[in-house]
Amino acid sequence: MESVQTFIANVINDKLWLFISFLLLAAGIYFGVRTLVVQIRMIPEMFRSVGEKPSDSATDEKGISAFKAFSISAASRVGTGNVAGVAVAITVGGPGAVFWMWVVALVGGATAFVESTLAQLWKTRNADGSYRGGPAYYMTRGLNARWLAVIFAFAITFTYGFVYNSIQSNSIAESMGESFGQDALWFKALIGLVLAIITALIIFGGVQRIADFTQIVVPVMAVAYLIIGIVVVAVNFQEVPGMIADIVGSALGFKEVLGATLGQAFLMGMRRGLFSNEAGEGSAPNAAATATVSHPVKQGLVQTLGVYFDTILVCSITAFIILLNNPTYGAEVQGATLTQQSLAAELGGWAVHFVTLILFFLAFSSVIGNTYLAQANIEYFTESKVVMTIFRVVVLACVFLGAIGSVPLVWALGDTFAAIMVLINLTAIIPMAGIAVKLLANYSAQKAKGYDPVFHEDMLPGVPNIECWDGSDPVTHRNGQIVRSV
């Protein structure tokens, strides 16, 4: 098993991620230029958009709100990557890895905007009046590349449904082992079994139950974690300037860090940053497409805000907790246990159990969010209940098996499949960036006239296969009327 992990990490991932890292940066810069740095200049608009409420659809079923769609994607984003992933990045890449996590978030915000705006444009309507969509849909309808959509749908189903869920349960088992002083296989197996049972109770309940669950759990747990992290930073405030200097200095090669090279800092920061915020990976658009909003750009802005919430806030807090405790770099790869030990060193032994509790809810909500994202792509192929049931059973098996797997192996697999998804998704959205830019111009023109922007398919002539923007949803009306031009 160790030889398999070594081959995946050192032979496949090191070469693959050298290319993917530069591709992510190049794509993010390209989208940022095309959108006039939408990820920074429209931050106030992001906060306004996240509070928009959906209308009642024709079937009297309440739509998924912008905030609920944000919560589903946040459930996937905010989890193991924020607590365990940051620790992995720091132990391997040193403090400089944190800098590159920030870079991939700031640059990737434009990528997140483009992919989620496109997902809204080409979403489809379910029989009950709700929506679904994502990369498989905009690859088929916008790019006329069903073959690429099929490859992506398989990739995301496998990655999120199976690999990423294994990582989440692995981190839960690791943190609980630290809390209870247990590293035995039977203990991990027990944790895996309990997680599988609880997961089964939720994922067979449908998207609305998933949205309701994540809408409550994710914000509460994330805020509790942020508060504790801020306390640690406040207590060690005099050391913060030196810590920031270490982060920037080691990232840019100004300061040598024992056991962690400049290249490791860059690659680990990019990997863990992507795993955490998922900008460009094509996962968040699946959740973005479910929202009932008046204009596609609104959900693009909401998903960009999610990238910042995840990386700039939550990941940074974890990094500060660890770095203020002077960790060892380049040693054995550590995940959640390093965060637990660092917090305990500052606040006492109870903090170990606190991190376990927080990680359980964040990672478990990620299992739910991951499963939904994968389900949305199963539905791209078929709406068969038998197929969906088989998929969910395999998910439960992966949740169980992930709990008893090794930390380095599950993370290595996660990196490999994340890179594959990025490659496929960016191949699709780069040539379609112009459409997202036109939508943004349409949105801005309406804002300039003092309107709350709405969208109708007639506003984007010549763009094919737009299904859900025909004026049938009341939320796209202005003063009760269908609007067909700016």
PyMOL commands that set and color helices and strands:
alter all, ss='L'
color gray80, all
select helices_A, chain A and resi 2-34+38-41+43-50+66-77+80-93+96-121+135-141+146-180+185-203+207-235+237-251+262-277+284-288+296-323+336-347+350-381+385-404+407-429+433-448+457-459+474-476
alter helices_A, ss='H'
color red, helices_A
select strands_A, chain A and resi 124-125+131-132+477-478+481-482
alter strands_A, ss='S'
color yellow, strands_A
deselect
rebuild
show_as cartoon
